[in-house]
């Protein structure tokens, strides 16, 4: 038999929530985030971003795209999942999928979400969160729902009991880390400047979390015309290192 962890022995729910958040937001978690540049590759190819502006683009994406779209859908889906309202979770999944205007963004979100659902069903098996995660993973696998990554993430966090704001913040930080990793591979940053960029983005993440917590379902969906143009151009690029 395995040795029970500290959280299990002490009943410290906050510690359990922290450990789950660290695991799901870890860049090593194989959800597919490492294959995405979140538009950065196309901006770089077009000469629209450099080492000085790469952090500003990250903040713009968080505020204008990820916050109104993915983060808000995650917050509302998390609340619905905690309430056991699975049809609302499904509706939010379909709505988020519909708001992604570019084909590669829709495809990337679904691929990552399905990968996450499959891994999470195995990861949480045998825990109190296991049945809910497995049930949603089954719906994703059966293609009853699109399986967008933020909604699958919401289900996982809700099943464990991670608070909504913490769940949103963790996923936004995972996005920022993924973006920073892409910047490093595109040689726009180095390891030191990446850490500076991530630290400077943290107050922005806090503000985006607050907005996502308050934003209604009717307002889900980002607005970044240049980002959409860059994503469309990336779909047809002759050479691509990333899927987005």
C-alpha positions in Angstrom: 0.0 0.0 0.0 1.2 3.5 -0.8 1.9 6.0 2.0 -0.9 8.6 2.3 0.1 12.1 1.5 0.3 15.0 4.0 -3.0 16.4 2.7 -4.8 13.0 3.1 -3.4 12.6 6.7 -4.2 16.1 7.9 -7.4 16.7 6.0 -6.0 20.0 4.7 -8.2 20.7 1.7 -6.3 23.9 0.8 -3.1 21.8 0.4 -4.9 19.3 -1.8 -6.2 22.1 -4.0 -2.8 23.6 -4.3 -1.2 20.3 -5.3 -3.8 19.6 -7.9 -3.5 23.2 -9.3 0.3 22.8 -9.5 -0.1 19.5 -11.3 -2.6 20.6 -13.9 -0.8 23.9 -14.6 2.6 22.4 -14.8 4.2 22.8 -18.3 5.1 19.1 -18.1 1.5 18.0 -17.9 0.9 16.4 -21.4 -2.2 18.3 -22.4 -0.7 19.6 -25.6 0.0 23.2 -24.5 3.6 22.8 -25.5 2.6 22.5 -29.1 1.0 26.0 -29.1 2.4 29.5 -29.4 -1.0 31.1 -29.0 -0.5 33.3 -32.1 3.1 34.3 -31.1 4.7 32.4 -34.0 2.7 34.2 -36.6 3.3 37.6 -34.9 7.0 36.8 -34.9 7.0 35.7 -38.6 5.3 39.0 -39.5 7.9 41.0 -37.6 5.2 42.5 -35.3 6.8 41.4 -32.0 10.3 41.4 -30.6 12.1 40.9 -27.3 10.9 44.2 -26.0 7.2 43.8 -26.9 6.7 40.0 -26.4 5.5 40.6 -22.8 3.1 43.3 -23.9 1.5 40.9 -26.4 1.1 38.3 -23.6 -0.8 40.8 -21.5 -2.9 41.9 -24.5 -3.9 38.3 -25.2 -4.8 37.7 -21.5 -7.0 40.8 -21.3 -8.6 40.7 -24.7 -8.7 37.0 -25.7 -8.2 34.5 -23.0 -9.9 36.4 -20.2 -13.2 37.1 -22.0 -13.2 33.7 -23.7 -11.5 30.8 -22.0 -11.3 32.1 -18.5 -14.9 33.2 -18.4 -16.1 29.9 -19.8 -14.0 28.1 -17.2 -15.4 30.1 -14.4 -19.1 29.6 -15.4 -18.5 25.9 -16.2 -16.8 25.4 -12.9 -19.8 26.9 -11.1 -22.2 24.7 -13.1 -20.1 21.6 -12.4 -20.0 22.2 -8.7 -23.8 22.5 -8.8 -24.1 19.3 -10.8 -25.7 21.1 -13.7 -24.0 19.1 -16.4 -26.3 20.3 -19.3 -25.2 23.9 -18.6 -21.6 22.7 -18.6 -22.3 21.1 -22.0 -23.9 24.3 -23.3 -20.9 26.4 -22.2 -18.6 24.0 -24.0 -20.5 24.4 -27.2 -20.7 28.2 -26.8 -17.0 28.5 -26.2 -16.3 26.4 -29.2 -18.5 28.6 -31.4 -16.8 31.8 -30.2 -13.4 30.6 -31.6 -13.5 32.1 -35.1 -10.3 30.5 -36.5 -10.2 26.8 -37.3 -6.8 26.1 -35.8 -7.8 27.7 -32.5 -11.0 25.6 -32.3 -9.0 22.5 -33.2 -6.2 23.2 -30.8 -8.6 23.7 -27.9 -10.5 20.5 -28.7 -7.3 18.5 -29.1 -5.9 19.7 -25.9 -9.2 19.3 -24.1 -9.7 15.7 -25.3 -6.1 14.9 -24.3 -6.6 16.4 -20.9 -9.9 14.5 -20.4 -8.3 11.2 -21.2 -5.3 11.7 -19.0 -7.4 13.2 -16.1 -9.8 10.2 -16.1 -6.8 8.0 -15.4 -5.0 10.5 -13.1 -8.0 10.9 -10.8 -9.2 7.3 -10.9 -9.6 5.9 -7.4 -10.2 9.4 -5.9 -13.3 11.1 -4.8 -13.0 13.3 -8.0 -12.7 10.2 -10.2 -16.3 9.5 -11.1 -17.2 13.1 -12.2 -14.0 13.4 -14.2 -14.5 10.0 -15.8 -18.1 10.8 -16.7 -17.2 14.0 -18.4 -14.3 12.4 -20.2 -16.7 9.8 -21.5 -19.0 12.5 -22.9 -16.0 14.1 -24.6 -14.8 10.8 -26.0 -18.3 10.1 -27.4 -18.2 13.6 -29.0 -21.4 14.6 -27.2 -19.6 17.8 -26.4 -16.7 19.5 -28.2 -14.3 19.0 -25.2 -12.7 22.5 -25.2 -9.7 22.6 -22.9 -11.0 25.3 -20.4 -14.2 23.4 -19.8 -12.5 20.1 -19.2 -10.2 21.9 -16.9 -13.2 23.4 -15.1 -14.6 20.0 -14.5 -11.4 18.6 -13.1 -10.9 21.5 -10.7 -14.6 21.4 -9.6 -14.5 17.7 -9.0 -11.5 18.2 -6.6 -13.1 21.2 -4.9 -10.6 23.8 -6.0 -12.3 27.2 -5.7 -13.4 28.9 -8.9 -11.0 31.9 -8.7 -8.1 29.6 -8.0 -9.0 27.4 -10.9 -9.2 30.3 -13.3 -5.9 31.7 -12.0 -4.2 28.4 -12.4 -5.3 28.0 -16.0 -4.3 31.5 -16.9 -0.9 31.0 -15.5 -0.6 27.7 -17.4 -1.4 29.7 -20.6 1.3 32.3 -19.7 3.8 29.6 -19.1 3.0 28.0 -22.4 3.3 31.3 -24.2 6.7 31.9 -22.5 7.9 28.5 -23.6 7.0 29.4 -27.2 8.8 32.7 -26.9 11.9 30.9 -25.7 11.8 28.4 -28.6 11.2 31.3 -31.0 14.3 33.0 -29.5 12.4 36.0 -28.5 13.4 35.5 -24.8 15.8 33.6 -22.7 15.2 31.8 -19.4 15.9 34.9 -17.3 13.7 37.3 -19.2 11.0 34.7 -19.3 10.8 34.7 -15.5 10.7 38.5 -15.5 7.8 38.4 -18.1 5.8 35.9 -16.1 6.2 37.9 -12.9 5.1 41.1 -14.6 2.1 39.3 -16.0 0.9 38.2 -12.6 -1.0 41.5 -11.7 -2.6 41.3 -15.1 -3.7 37.7 -14.4 -5.2 38.8 -11.1 -7.3 41.5 -12.9 -8.3 39.1 -15.6 -9.5 36.6 -12.9 -11.6 39.2 -11.3 -13.2 40.2 -14.6 -13.8 36.5 -15.5 -15.5 35.9 -12.1 -17.9 38.8 -12.8 -18.5 38.4 -16.6 -21.9 36.9 -17.6 -22.3 34.0 -20.0 -23.7 36.3 -22.7 -20.4 38.1 -22.9 -18.1 35.1 -23.4 -15.8 35.7 -26.4 -12.7 37.8 -26.9 -12.1 40.6 -29.4 -8.7 40.8 -31.0 -8.9 41.4 -34.8 -5.2 41.4 -35.3 -4.9 38.1 -33.4 -7.5 36.6 -35.7 -5.7 37.8 -38.8 -2.4 36.3 -37.5 -4.1 33.0 -36.7 -5.6 32.9 -40.2 -2.2 33.6 -41.7 -0.6 30.9 -39.5 -3.0 28.3 -40.9 -1.4 28.8 -44.4 2.2 29.5 -43.3 4.8 27.6 -45.3 6.8 26.7 -42.2 5.3 26.2 -38.7 6.9 25.1 -35.5 3.6 25.3 -33.5 0.0 24.3 -34.1 -1.2 27.8 -33.3 
